Amino acid sequence: MVTNSAPETATSDPLFELLDIPAIVSLTHLSERFVTRLVYSRRVPVVKLGPRVFVRRSDLAALIENNTSPAREA
């Protein structure tokens, strides 16, 4: 039996979704200046396509996860 499903590609995977700076600001509610500084100081890996700079959603999630500290016990 043959199915007509499209092969999975990087673009169909939400982990490869590219976010620009305004999208990151919208998702995280951080200031545009702070996000710009994170991106241009290379604290998060970037994808450059011509003059535009993007961050993979998975890299943004990893940055947040790596900078999350556990809650204190009461």
C-alpha positions in Angstrom: 0.0 0.0 0.0 1.4 3.4 -1.0 0.4 6.6 0.7 0.6 10.0 -0.8 2.0 11.9 2.2 4.6 14.6 1.7 8.0 13.8 3.1 8.9 15.5 6.3 11.2 18.5 5.8 12.8 20.9 8.1 10.1 23.5 7.2 7.3 21.2 8.4 9.0 20.8 11.8 7.9 23.5 14.3 11.4 23.3 15.9 12.8 24.8 12.7 10.4 27.8 12.7 12.5 30.9 12.2 11.6 34.0 14.3 12.7 37.5 13.6 13.2 40.1 16.4 9.6 41.4 16.5 8.3 37.8 16.7 10.6 37.1 19.7 9.5 40.3 21.4 5.9 39.3 20.9 6.4 35.8 22.2 8.5 36.6 25.2 7.2 40.1 26.1 10.8 41.3 26.5 11.9 44.7 25.2 13.0 45.0 21.6 16.3 46.4 22.8 17.0 43.4 25.1 16.2 40.9 22.3 18.3 42.8 19.8 21.2 42.7 22.2 20.8 39.0 22.8 20.8 38.3 19.1 23.7 40.6 18.1 25.9 39.5 21.1 25.4 35.9 19.8 24.0 34.7 23.1 21.5 32.8 21.0 22.5 31.1 17.7 21.3 33.0 14.6 20.4 32.3 11.0 21.3 35.0 8.6 19.5 35.2 5.3 20.9 38.1 3.4 20.6 41.2 5.7 17.9 39.6 7.8 18.6 37.8 11.1 16.4 35.0 12.5 16.5 32.7 15.5 15.1 29.2 15.5 12.3 28.6 17.9 14.1 25.6 19.3 17.2 27.8 20.0 15.1 30.4 21.8 13.5 27.6 23.9 17.0 26.3 24.7 18.2 29.7 25.8 15.2 30.1 28.1 15.6 26.6 29.5 19.3 27.1 30.1 18.7 30.3 32.0 15.9 29.1 34.2 16.7 28.6 37.8 14.8 26.3 40.1 12.3 27.6 42.6 13.4 27.8 46.2 11.9 25.4 48.6 9.7 27.0 51.3 
